[in-house]
Amino acid sequence: MSMRNGDNKPPSANDWAGLVLVGQLGLTVAIPILLGIGAGLFVDSKLRSSPIATLIGLLLGLAAGVYGAYRLVSSSF
């Protein structure tokens, strides 16, 4: 990968640090939300309580994702 100034040095670890943090943040938020929705859909199918458990799972997953993202960002800086 060549740089703009013509250097043919390989990228260092610092070059990728920002992209790694963004990827970690995305997964830290997305996985709890998906797990919360999945658990909510499962509970709704067993209790036949259409959107209630799914919405609760979504909100819990969102809260867990935001908390995880806060912890990740606060520990990075």
N, C-alpha and C positions, 0 to 999 in steps of 0.2 A: 504494500500500500504506500503510495508516494504522497508526500506532503505538498502543499502549495508552493513552498519555496524551492522545490526541486530535490530536497533531501530524500534519500531512499532508506531511511531508518525504519525499522519495524516499530509499530505503536507500543508505547510503554503501558504499564499497568494503570498509571494515572489517566491515560487517555480513555480508558474504558470504564473508569470508576463511575462516572455520571450515568452511563447507560446501564450499568449493573444495578445502581440504586433505583433507577426508574423501573427496571424489570422486577426487582424485589418489591417495590411499592405496589405495582400492579397485581402481582400474585398475592401479596399480603392482604389486599382489599378484596380481590375477586374470589379467592378460594373460600373464605368464611361466608361470603354472600351466597355462593353456589351451594355450599353445604347447608346453610340455613334454609334456603328455598327447598332443597332436596328433602331435608328432614321435615319441613312443613308440609310438603306434598305427601310424604309418607304418612304422617299423622292424620292429615285430612282424608286420605284414602281409607284409613282404618276407622276413623271416627265419623266419617261422612259429614264433615264440617267444612264445606267447600273452601272459602278463601281465608278463614280465620287463622289457622295454624301456619299457612303459607306466609301470610303477612307478618305474623309474629316471628317466624323464622327469618324472613327477609330483614326485619328490623334488628333482630339479635345479631345476624350475620353482618349487617352494616355497622352496627356498634362495635363488634369484635374486629372488623376490618379497619375501622378508623382508629381504634385503640392500638392495634398492631402497627399501623402506619405511623402513628405518633411515636410509639416506642422505637421503631426502626429509624425514623428521622432524628429523634432526639439523641439516640446513641451514636449516630453517624457524625454528628457535629460537636 
